[in-house]
Amino acid sequence: MVEGKIELKEKDGILKSLLHQPKPVWAVAFSCVVAFMGIGLVDPILKSISEQLHATPAQTSLLFTSYMLVTGIVMLFTGYISSRIGAKLTLLIGLVVIIIFATLGGLSQSVGQLVGLRAGWGLGNALFISTALATIIAVSSGATEKAIIMYEAAMGLGMSVGPLLGGALGSITWRAPFFGVATLMAIGFVAIIMLLEPIPKPKVKSKFWGSLMALRHKGLLVTGLTALFYNFGFFTLLAYSPFLMEGYSAIQVGLVFFGWGVLLAISSVFVAPRLEEIWGTKAVMIGALAFFAIVLIVMGVGANHSMVISVCIVIAGFFQGINNTLITSAVMVVSPVERSTASSAYSFIRFTGGAIAPWLAGSLAVWFNPHVTFYVAGLAVIIGILVLFIGRKALVALD
């Protein structure tokens, strides 16, 4: 009984730290929610886009590849940019770019145009997301860990609401979700202008290649490579699994990913901190990655059964939420460089993994079969576990 009261008290503490934040944090967090909505927004409409624009699943999956590849590369330089023009202006420029390319995406006439415009969307996303994490840490009240939980909560909410919104609007037309994100981003733009005061620029400016040079630090490199292989599995699930949900409407696909996102948000905010306190960061990360790999392998076995795919997607969200929070926290702890630089370097590596997965997932299904697609994804996550285990000595700061 006492243990239950202690656990409830800890959860209340997390809730209070999230709810009692300054208005600028909420403005940035709202925009983060919308930014992360953009990642999963296209999930429910992938089949509609494929059919109406006469594209193969592999071609349609390039919507993720172009978006993630540009996001990852540009993130190498966001620390350099924000340290010179300021975090607020960097956030606002990122939002404007997203608004423009999301709107144009809704007007696309071919899958090639849409892939290119998603790349432009990724440019704005890179400027915004990488800067947003450092901004939330800078203006939030409480410890860095609480600020990261706030950021991960925004990610989880965005990941869950994105597919649901995409499914609801996509049932009207596949173009509607793009216009919906542009509208919400415009609201976020106004909120940040009104509520976020200019953040002082750092006294020491980030170097142009600062983020890339930061990867010489073994702790940051180990966490980054772990994230690369993890995100390969993450975006295989996100980008390819909708094609295996035979007979599902856009709204039904959206509801499946909504359940996935809800579990992701709950586990990232409440479960991850608790497990980390009991068993430590590295042990919990290895456990979460191992269970996620198992889920991907089960998806490979049951690739011909829509119900198996649907259930596994939702279950995967629980383990992904735990890993998302812990690996982001680990990056901020193990790195000796500025947080914005560490965030940019880490994001470059993990988004590169996210960029490769969607194209390769569709291609593997064509070359072999959908079973192989998920077996390879599970193997990638297992490699991530091995990287984390082999490089554990570089992560002593986590202990």
N, C-alpha and C positions, 0 to 999 in steps of 0.2 A: 504493500500500500504506500509506504514511504517512497519507494523507488518510483512508483507511478506519479506521485506528486512532484518529485524532483524533475522527472522527464517533462511533465506538463509545464512546470515552471520554466524550464529551458526553452520549450517551444514558445511560451508566452514572451520570453525575452527576445527571441528572434523576431516574433511578430511585432513587438514594440519597437525594436530597432528599425524594422522596415517601415512601419507606419509613421513614426515620429522622425521624419527626415525633412530637411528644408525644402521649400518649393522648387529651387533650382534642380535638386536631385530628381524630383518627380517629373519635371519638364524633360530632362535628359532621359530618364527611365521610360517615359511614355514614347519618346522617339525611338528608343532602343527596341521597345516592344514592336513597333511598326517596322523597324528595320529588319528584325528577325522574322517578322511575318512574311517578309519578301522572300525568304529562303524557301519556306514550305508552301507558299501561296500557290505555286504552279502544280503541286502534287495532284490535286483532284482534277486538274484540267489538262494533264499531259496527254491522256488518250484523246480528248476533244481536239487539242491542238494537232496531234498526229493525224487524226482523221480529216480535219477541215483544211489543213495546210498540206496534206498529202506527203507526210514525212514518216520515216521509219522510227521505231522506238529509239534506236541508237542516235539518229539525227535529232530527235526531240530532246533526248537526254543532254544534248550539248547546251541546252538552256542553263543547266547547272554548271557545266564545264566552263563555259565562257565567263559566267558570273563569278565563279569561285577562283578561276585562274587570275583574272584581272584583280580581284579583291586581294588575293595573296601577294601578287607582285607589288601592287601599289602600297600595300601596308608596310613594305620595307622603308618607305619614304615618308610616311605620315608623321613620324616623330620629328623628322627634319623640318617638315612643313609647319606643323603646329607650334614648334618651338620658336618659329620666326614670325608667324602671323597671329599666333594666339589660338588657344583651344576653342574659344567660342566661334571665331570666324571660320576655323576649320570645320567645326560641326555644321555651321550654316551652309557653307559651300557644299559639303557632302549632301545635305538634305536637298538643296536646289538641284544638284546633278541627278539625284534619285528621282525627284519629281518630274524632271524633264524626260528622262529615259523611260520611266514607268509609263508616262503618258504616251510617248511615241511607241512603246511596246504594244500598247492597246490598239494602235492604228496599223500594226504590221500587216503586210500582205503575203509574206512568205516566211518559212521557218528560218531561212538564212538571215533575213532582216531581224527577226525576233532574237536569234542567237547573238547577233551583233549588238543589238540594243540592250540585251541583258548584260553584255560586257560593259557597256557604258554605265548601267545600273551598278555593276560591281565596283566601278571607279568611285562613285559616290558612297557606296557602302563601306569601302575601305577607309575613306577619309572620316566617315562618321563613326563606325564601330570601334576602330582602334583608339580614337580620341575619346570616345564616350566612356570607356572603362576608366581611363586615367582621370577624366573629369569627375565621374561619380566618386572615385576615391578621394579626389581633392576637395570636393564641396560637401561630402556627406558628414554626418555626425556619427562618431563611434570609430571602432577599429577598422583596419583595412579589410579584415575577414568579413565584417558585416557589410561593407560596401560591395565586396565581391559577390556576396550572397544576394544583395539587391540587384546587381547586374545579371547574375544567373537567373534570378526570379523573372526579370524582364525578358531574358532569352527564352525561358521556359514558357512564359505566357505568350510571347510572340510566336514561338514554334507551335503552340497548341491552337491559338486563334487563327494563325495564318491559313492552315489547310481548311478550317471550318469556313472562314470567310471566302476562301478560294472556291470551296464547294458550293456555297450558297449563291455567290455571284456567278460562278461558272455554270450553274444550272440555267442561267439566263443566256449568257454568251461567254465564251472563253476570254473575251476582251475586257469584260467588266472588272475582274479582280485587279487588273493593271491600273485602271482608272481609280479604283477604290484605294489602293495603296498611295497613289499620287495625292489624293485628297487628304488622307490621314497624315501623310508626311508634311503637307502644307500646314496642317494644324500644329504639328510638332515644331515646325519652323517658327510659327508665330509665338508658341509657348516659350521656346528658348530665347527668342529676341526679348520678350517681355520679362522673363523670370530669372535668366542666368546673367549674373554680372560678369564683366570681363575678368578672366582668370589671369593673374600676373604671369608673364612669360618667364621661363626658367632662366636663371643667371647664366648657366652654361648651355649654349645651344647644341642641339644634337647634330652630329656630323652626317653628311650626305649618305655615307655607307655605314653609319653607326649601328643600325639594326643588324646588318649582315655581319659586321665585325663582332657584335655582341654574341653571336653564335659560337665564337671561339671558347666561350665559357662552357665547360662540360655539363654543368647542371642544366643550363638553359637548352643546350643541344639535346640532351637526353630526353627532357620533357617535350621538346619540340618534335623529335623523331617519334616518340611514343604517340603524340597527338596526330602525327601524319598517318601512321598506320591505323590508329583508331578512327580517324575521320574517313579513311578509305572505306571501312565498314559502315560508318555512319551514313555516308552519302550514297553508298550502294543501296542501302535500305530505303533512303529517302527518294532517290531518283528512279529506281527500277521497280520496286515492289508494286507501285500502282498499276503497272502493265499486267501483273499477274492476278489482279482482282477481277476475274471474269464476271460479268453481269452486274457489277457495281456501278451505280450512278455517280456523278461528281459529288453530290452531297453525301453519299454513303462513304466514299473514299475520304472525304473531309472529316466525317465523324470518326472514322478509324484513327486518323492522324490527330484528331482532337484528343481522343483518349490517350494516345501516345504522348502528346504534349503535356497533358494534365499530370500524368505520372512523372514525366521528366521534370516538371516544375516542382511537384511535391517532394520528390527525392532529392533534388538539388538544394532546396531551401531547408527542409526539415531532417531528412534522413542522412545526407552526407556529413553535416557537422557532427551529428551524434555518433555515427560509425567511426569518423576520424578520431573523435575523442577517446573511443574505446580501444581501437586497434591500430591507430596511426595512419598517416596519409598513404604511405607506399603500400602497405598491406591491403587497405581498402581499395586503392586504385587497381591493384593486381586482381583482386577478387571481382570487382565490377567489370573489368575488361574480360576476365575469364567467362563470366556468366553471359556477357554480351556475345562473345565468340560462340558459345554454345547455342544461343538463340539463332544466330546467323546460320549455323550448320543445320539446325532443325528446319529453318526456312528453306535451305537447300534440299533437304530430304522431302519436304512437303510443298515444293514449288508448284506442283500441279493442283494444289487444293487451296482455293481462295480463303477458306475459313482458317486454315493453318497459318497462312501469310498474315491475315488480319490480326489474329490473336498474338502472334509473335511480334508484330509491329508494336502493339500496345505494351507488351511485357518488356520489350527492349528499351522503351522510354524510361523505365525505372532505373535500369543500370546505366543508361547514358546520362541521366540527370546527375547521378552520384559522381560519375567520372568527370563530367563537365566542370562541376564546382571544384573538385579536388585538384584537377590538373591546372585550372586557372589560378587557384591559390598557390599551387606549387611553383608556378612560373614567377609569381610576384615575390616568393620567399627565397628561391635559390639564386635569383639573378642579382649580380652586384651593380647593374646599370640602372638608369632612370626607368621608372615604371612604364612610361610611354614607349621607350625604346625596347624594353623587354616584351611588352605587349605586341609591338609591331613585328619583332623578330619571331616570336612564337606564332603569331597569326599567319605570317608568311608561310611557315612550314606546314601548319595544320590545314590551311586553305589550299595548299598545293595538293595535299592528299585528297581533299574534297573535290578538287578539279579533275583529277585523273579518274576517280571512281565512276562517275556517271557514264562517261564515254566507254570505258572498259567494260562496265557492267552490261551495257547493251550489246557490245561487240562480242563478249564471251557467250552471251545467249545465242547469238547468230552463229558463231563459229562452232559452238558445242551445244549447250542447252541451258535453260535457266537454273538448273541444279548447280552447274559448275560456277555460275555467277556468284552464288551465295557461299559456296565452299571456298572460293578464292577470297571473298570478303572476310569469312571467318578466319582463314589462314593469315590474312593481313593483321587482324587484331591480335592473333597469337604471337606474331612477330613483334608487335608493339609491346606485349607482355615481356618477351625475351629482352628487348631493348631496355625496358625499365628495370628488369632484374639484373642484367649485366652491368648497367650503369648506376646501380643503386648507391655506390660509394660516392658518386658525384652529387648525391642528394642528401648528404648528411645534415644539411641545414633544416630539413623537414623534421628531423628528430629533436 
